[in-house]
């Protein structure tokens, strides 16, 4: 069956404006070089279709103003067409088409950015109401940063907004995974801490001695000691642990056969001053750890302290490296007694600087170990028998303080 044929319009049936515009267009085409009538018709048709298609786009992010400009260009093109300025009209039709294509591309990019924002919101919804205290600061920074990305989006930089939302979603998701692992580590450590505390109290009851002991150094300065029960632990680090030193391997099982007292904190400058009558520390502060002391200086400190409290049956010496690590771990097996990672929420330190701030009684760690000691996990090296360093921890012989 042949296709239907559209009846030809008569001159009387054609709108006068349309007829006039077409006639003027033919004359302009014949009088001067420029787009052919076919090219002109294609440009006009494409511009009209594009102009109609952009009505579906939302008006936000400056789209409304761009739509108005496209409409103004269309009307200008129509006026030029009616006047017979074919070349100028063709230019404006092309401008309409180009602007519509740019708007269409931006709308597609905007939709992708909106999807990226939705992905970000899904990750954001996974953030628990109460964060485990290792990562709240970092999570808060990500959440606050999302507001800045919204400003980028509103400015019309959709590609930049999409990239930032996706990057932040990926990083926040990774951070929440770390959060969950850290929380699980802490819960596991908590169970081990409770067992360590139970053994400490059980040892004190069996021996009839206090869990904590206070030494009066004179001048209002005291030194607190905590009881460390006997036990067994794996000393050193596994090969899989990151940032370990070569001398931390191989792992070996060590048994601490006798209980001992250990200083609750590193020896402070006030304590050192009270015993040795000098303060060699560079970072001054009564409650800061003493530093700039040698292993021999630490031995002299222990001897002086032993002489003072010989009548109480206390023999003060440096703890062995095994005793120090045993007390530090307190039954745990992770790199830190509270898990696998460390933040400034848990320890008083500044990476890459020489700055030191005051923590309780000269200690770097912000939390006590389950046996009641604030332990050093970062900062000046501990001085022990078998090791060397500039910080000092003391212990009392068999039933020991820390420098």
C-alpha positions as CSV (number, residue, x, y, z in Angstrom):
1,X,0.0,0.0,0.0
2,X,1.6,3.3,-1.0
3,X,2.2,5.9,1.8
4,X,-0.3,8.7,2.3
5,X,0.6,11.9,0.4
6,X,0.1,15.2,2.2
7,X,-2.0,17.6,0.2
8,X,-0.1,20.5,-1.2
9,X,-1.0,23.8,0.4
10,X,-2.3,26.6,-1.8
11,X,-1.1,30.1,-1.5
12,X,-4.3,31.0,0.2
13,X,-3.9,28.3,2.8
14,X,-0.3,29.3,3.8
15,X,0.0,31.7,6.6
16,X,1.2,35.1,5.2
17,X,4.2,35.3,7.7
18,X,5.4,31.9,6.8
19,X,5.1,32.5,3.1
20,X,6.9,35.9,3.4
21,X,9.7,34.4,5.6
22,X,10.3,31.6,3.2
23,X,10.4,33.9,0.2
24,X,12.8,36.3,1.9
25,X,15.0,33.4,2.9
26,X,15.2,32.2,-0.7
27,X,16.1,35.6,-1.9
28,X,18.8,36.0,0.8
29,X,20.2,32.6,-0.1
30,X,20.5,33.6,-3.7
31,X,21.9,37.0,-3.1
32,X,24.8,36.1,-0.7
33,X,26.8,33.0,0.1
34,X,25.9,31.2,3.3
35,X,24.0,28.1,4.5
36,X,21.9,26.4,1.9
37,X,18.1,26.3,2.4
38,X,18.5,22.6,3.3
39,X,21.1,23.4,6.0
40,X,19.0,26.3,7.2
41,X,15.9,24.1,7.5
42,X,17.8,21.5,9.4
43,X,19.2,24.0,11.8
44,X,15.8,25.6,12.4
45,X,14.2,22.2,13.0
46,X,16.9,21.0,15.3
47,X,16.8,24.2,17.3
48,X,13.0,23.9,17.7
49,X,13.2,20.3,18.9
50,X,16.1,21.1,21.3
51,X,14.2,24.1,22.6
52,X,11.2,22.0,23.4
53,X,13.2,19.2,25.0
54,X,14.9,21.3,27.7
55,X,11.6,22.1,29.4
56,X,11.9,18.8,31.3
57,X,15.0,20.0,33.1
58,X,14.8,21.3,36.7
59,X,15.4,25.0,37.1
60,X,17.9,24.8,39.9
61,X,21.7,25.6,39.8
62,X,21.3,28.4,37.2
63,X,19.3,26.3,34.7
64,X,16.3,28.7,34.7
65,X,18.5,31.6,33.6
66,X,20.0,29.5,30.8
67,X,16.6,28.4,29.6
68,X,15.5,32.0,29.4
69,X,18.6,32.9,27.4
70,X,17.9,30.0,25.0
71,X,14.3,31.3,24.6
72,X,15.6,34.8,23.9
73,X,18.0,33.4,21.2
74,X,15.1,31.5,19.6
75,X,12.9,34.5,19.4
76,X,15.8,36.5,17.9
77,X,16.4,33.8,15.3
78,X,12.7,33.8,14.4
79,X,12.7,37.6,14.0
80,X,15.8,37.4,11.8
81,X,14.2,34.7,9.7
82,X,11.0,36.8,9.1
83,X,13.2,39.7,8.0
84,X,15.1,37.5,5.6
85,X,18.4,37.7,7.4
86,X,19.0,34.0,6.8
87,X,22.7,33.9,7.8
88,X,22.1,35.7,11.1
89,X,19.0,33.6,11.8
90,X,21.0,30.4,11.0
91,X,23.7,31.5,13.5
92,X,21.1,32.0,16.3
93,X,19.5,28.7,15.5
94,X,22.9,27.1,15.9
95,X,23.4,29.0,19.1
96,X,20.1,27.6,20.4
97,X,21.1,24.1,19.5
98,X,24.6,24.4,21.1
99,X,23.2,25.9,24.3
100,X,20.6,23.1,24.5
101,X,23.3,20.5,24.1
102,X,25.4,22.1,26.8
103,X,22.4,22.2,29.1
104,X,21.5,18.6,28.3
105,X,25.1,17.5,29.1
106,X,25.1,19.5,32.3
107,X,21.8,18.0,33.3
108,X,23.2,14.5,32.8
109,X,26.2,15.5,35.0
110,X,23.9,16.9,37.6
111,X,22.0,13.7,37.7
112,X,25.2,11.8,38.2
113,X,26.2,14.2,41.0
114,X,22.7,13.7,42.6
115,X,23.3,9.9,42.5
116,X,26.7,10.3,44.1
117,X,25.1,12.4,46.8
118,X,22.5,9.7,47.4
119,X,25.4,7.1,47.7
120,X,27.1,9.5,50.2
121,X,23.9,9.8,52.2
122,X,23.6,6.0,52.4
123,X,27.1,5.7,53.9
124,X,26.3,8.7,56.2
125,X,23.3,6.8,57.4
126,X,25.5,4.0,58.6
127,X,27.3,6.2,61.1
128,X,26.1,5.1,64.6
129,X,24.6,7.6,66.9
130,X,27.3,6.9,69.4
131,X,30.8,6.5,67.9
132,X,33.5,4.5,69.5
133,X,36.0,7.1,70.7
134,X,38.8,6.3,68.3
135,X,37.3,8.0,65.2
136,X,34.6,10.6,66.1
137,X,36.8,13.6,65.1
138,X,37.5,12.2,61.7
139,X,33.9,11.2,61.1
140,X,32.8,14.7,62.1
141,X,35.2,16.2,59.7
142,X,33.7,14.2,56.8
143,X,30.2,15.1,57.7
144,X,31.0,18.8,58.0
145,X,32.8,18.5,54.7
146,X,29.6,17.4,53.0
147,X,28.2,20.8,53.4
148,X,31.0,22.3,51.4
149,X,30.4,19.8,48.6
150,X,26.8,21.0,48.5
151,X,28.1,24.5,47.9
152,X,30.2,23.2,45.0
153,X,27.1,21.5,43.6
154,X,25.0,24.6,43.9
155,X,27.7,26.6,42.1
156,X,27.1,24.4,39.0
157,X,30.4,22.4,39.3
158,X,28.6,19.1,39.0
159,X,31.6,17.0,38.0
160,X,33.5,18.4,41.0
161,X,30.6,17.7,43.4
162,X,30.2,14.2,42.1
163,X,33.9,13.4,42.5
164,X,34.0,14.8,46.0
165,X,30.9,13.0,47.1
166,X,32.2,9.7,45.8
167,X,35.6,10.2,47.3
168,X,34.1,11.2,50.7
169,X,31.7,8.2,50.6
170,X,34.6,5.8,49.9
171,X,36.8,7.3,52.6
172,X,33.9,7.5,55.2
173,X,33.0,3.9,54.4
174,X,36.6,2.8,55.0
175,X,36.7,4.9,58.2
176,X,33.6,3.1,59.5
177,X,35.2,-0.2,58.7
178,X,38.2,0.8,60.8
179,X,35.7,2.0,63.5
180,X,34.0,-1.4,63.6
181,X,37.3,-3.2,63.8
182,X,38.6,-0.9,66.5
183,X,35.4,-1.3,68.5
184,X,35.7,-5.1,68.2
185,X,39.3,-4.9,69.3
186,X,38.3,-2.8,72.3
187,X,35.6,-5.1,73.3
188,X,38.0,-8.0,73.1
189,X,40.6,-6.1,75.1
190,X,38.0,-5.1,77.7
191,X,37.4,-8.8,78.5
192,X,41.1,-9.4,78.8
193,X,41.4,-6.3,81.1
194,X,38.7,-7.6,83.4
195,X,40.6,-10.9,83.7
196,X,43.9,-9.0,84.3
197,X,42.2,-6.9,87.0
198,X,40.8,-10.0,88.6
199,X,44.3,-11.7,88.8
200,X,45.8,-8.5,90.3
201,X,43.2,-8.3,93.1
202,X,43.5,-12.1,93.7
203,X,47.3,-11.8,94.0
204,X,46.9,-8.9,96.5
205,X,44.5,-10.9,98.6
206,X,46.6,-14.0,98.6
207,X,49.7,-12.2,99.7
208,X,48.0,-9.8,102.0
209,X,49.4,-6.7,100.3
210,X,47.8,-3.6,98.8
211,X,47.1,-3.3,95.1
212,X,48.5,0.2,95.2
213,X,51.3,1.7,97.3
214,X,52.4,5.3,97.8
215,X,55.9,6.4,98.5
216,X,56.5,9.8,100.2
217,X,59.5,11.5,98.6
218,X,59.3,14.6,100.7
219,X,58.2,18.2,100.0
220,X,54.7,17.1,99.1
221,X,56.0,14.8,96.3
222,X,54.8,11.2,96.2
223,X,55.3,8.2,93.9
224,X,52.5,5.7,93.4
225,X,53.1,2.0,92.6
226,X,50.7,-0.6,91.3
227,X,50.9,-4.3,91.8
228,X,51.6,-6.4,88.8
229,X,50.6,-10.1,89.3
230,X,52.7,-13.0,87.9
231,X,51.8,-14.6,84.6
232,X,52.8,-15.7,81.2
233,X,52.6,-13.8,77.8
234,X,54.0,-13.8,74.3
235,X,56.7,-11.2,74.0
236,X,57.6,-9.5,70.7
237,X,55.5,-8.9,67.6
238,X,54.2,-11.2,64.9
239,X,55.7,-10.9,61.4
240,X,52.4,-9.6,60.1
241,X,52.3,-6.6,62.4
242,X,53.0,-3.3,60.7
243,X,55.7,-0.8,61.8
244,X,57.6,-3.2,63.9
245,X,61.3,-3.2,64.6
246,X,63.6,-6.0,63.7
247,X,64.4,-6.7,67.4
248,X,60.8,-7.5,68.2
249,X,61.0,-10.9,66.5
250,X,60.8,-13.7,66.9
251,X,57.9,-14.0,69.3
252,X,58.6,-16.0,72.4
253,X,56.7,-17.1,75.5
254,X,57.9,-15.4,78.7
255,X,56.8,-16.3,82.2
256,X,56.9,-13.6,85.0
257,X,57.2,-15.8,88.1
258,X,57.0,-13.2,90.8
259,X,54.6,-10.3,91.4
260,X,56.2,-6.8,91.6
261,X,55.2,-3.2,92.0
262,X,55.6,-0.8,89.1
263,X,55.3,3.0,89.0
264,X,51.9,4.2,88.0
265,X,53.6,6.6,85.6
266,X,57.1,7.4,84.3
267,X,59.2,9.2,86.9
268,X,58.2,12.8,86.8
269,X,60.6,15.7,87.0
270,X,59.3,16.6,90.4
271,X,60.0,13.0,91.6
272,X,63.5,13.1,90.1
273,X,64.2,16.5,91.7
274,X,63.0,15.2,95.1
275,X,65.4,12.2,95.0
276,X,68.4,13.4,92.9
277,X,68.3,17.2,93.6
278,X,68.6,18.1,89.9
279,X,66.5,18.2,86.8
280,X,68.3,17.5,83.5
281,X,65.1,17.6,81.4
282,X,64.8,19.8,78.3
283,X,61.0,20.0,78.4
284,X,60.5,21.5,81.8
285,X,57.5,20.8,83.9
286,X,57.0,19.1,87.3
287,X,54.4,16.7,86.0
288,X,56.3,15.9,82.7
289,X,58.4,12.8,82.5
290,X,62.1,13.3,83.3
291,X,64.3,12.9,80.2
292,X,67.9,13.6,79.2
293,X,69.0,11.0,81.7
294,X,71.3,8.0,80.9
295,X,70.9,4.4,81.9
296,X,73.5,5.0,84.6
297,X,71.6,8.0,85.9
298,X,68.5,5.8,86.2
299,X,70.4,3.2,88.1
300,X,71.6,5.9,90.6
301,X,68.0,7.0,91.0
302,X,67.0,3.5,91.9
303,X,69.8,3.1,94.4
304,X,68.9,6.4,96.1
305,X,65.3,5.4,96.3
306,X,66.2,2.0,97.7
307,X,68.3,3.6,100.4
308,X,65.4,5.8,101.4
309,X,62.9,2.9,101.7
310,X,65.2,0.1,102.8
311,X,63.5,0.1,106.2
312,X,60.2,-0.8,104.4
313,X,61.8,-3.7,102.7
314,X,61.7,-2.1,99.2
315,X,64.5,-2.8,96.8
316,X,64.1,-0.5,93.8
317,X,65.4,-1.3,90.4
318,X,64.7,-0.8,86.7
319,X,62.1,-3.3,85.3
320,X,63.3,-5.8,82.8
321,X,62.2,-5.4,79.2
322,X,60.0,-8.5,79.6
323,X,58.4,-7.0,82.8
324,X,57.8,-3.7,81.1
325,X,56.1,-5.3,78.1
326,X,54.1,-7.7,80.3
327,X,52.8,-4.9,82.3
328,X,52.1,-2.8,79.2
329,X,50.2,-5.6,77.5
330,X,48.2,-6.6,80.6
331,X,46.9,-9.7,78.9
332,X,46.3,-8.2,75.4
333,X,48.0,-9.2,72.2
334,X,47.4,-6.2,69.9
335,X,50.1,-3.5,69.1
336,X,48.4,-1.3,71.7
337,X,46.6,-2.4,74.8
338,X,43.4,-0.9,73.5
339,X,43.6,-2.3,69.9
340,X,45.5,-2.1,66.6
341,X,45.5,1.7,66.1
342,X,46.2,4.8,68.1
343,X,44.9,8.3,67.9
344,X,45.4,11.5,69.9
345,X,42.1,10.7,71.7
346,X,44.1,7.9,73.4
347,X,47.6,9.3,73.8
348,X,49.1,12.7,74.3
349,X,51.4,13.0,71.4
350,X,52.1,15.0,68.3
351,X,53.6,13.1,65.4
352,X,56.6,14.7,63.8
353,X,57.1,17.4,66.4
354,X,59.0,17.9,69.6
355,X,56.0,19.3,71.4
356,X,55.0,17.7,74.7
357,X,51.8,18.5,76.6
358,X,50.9,17.8,80.2
359,X,49.0,14.6,80.8
360,X,48.1,13.1,84.2
361,X,51.2,12.9,86.3
362,X,53.7,13.1,83.5
363,X,52.2,10.3,81.4
364,X,51.9,10.1,77.6
365,X,49.0,7.6,77.6
366,X,45.6,9.2,78.4
367,X,44.2,6.0,79.8
368,X,45.3,3.7,82.5
369,X,46.1,0.1,81.8
370,X,43.8,-2.4,83.6
371,X,46.5,-2.8,86.4
372,X,46.2,0.9,87.1
373,X,49.3,2.3,85.5
374,X,49.5,5.0,82.8
375,X,51.7,3.4,80.3
376,X,53.9,4.9,77.7
377,X,53.2,3.7,74.2
378,X,54.9,6.7,72.5
379,X,57.5,9.3,73.3
380,X,60.9,8.9,75.0
381,X,62.2,5.3,75.2
382,X,61.7,3.5,78.5
383,X,64.9,2.7,80.5
384,X,64.9,-0.9,81.4
385,X,67.5,-3.5,82.3
386,X,68.6,-4.9,78.9
387,X,67.5,-1.8,77.0
388,X,68.4,1.9,76.9
389,X,66.6,5.2,76.5
390,X,66.0,8.6,77.9
391,X,62.8,8.1,79.9
392,X,63.0,6.3,83.3
393,X,60.5,3.9,85.0
394,X,61.2,2.2,88.3
395,X,60.0,-1.1,89.9
396,X,60.4,-2.6,93.3
397,X,62.2,-5.9,93.7
398,X,60.0,-8.9,93.6
399,X,57.0,-7.7,95.4
400,X,59.3,-2.7,91.9
401,X,58.6,1.9,90.8
402,X,59.2,3.2,87.2
403,X,61.5,5.9,85.5
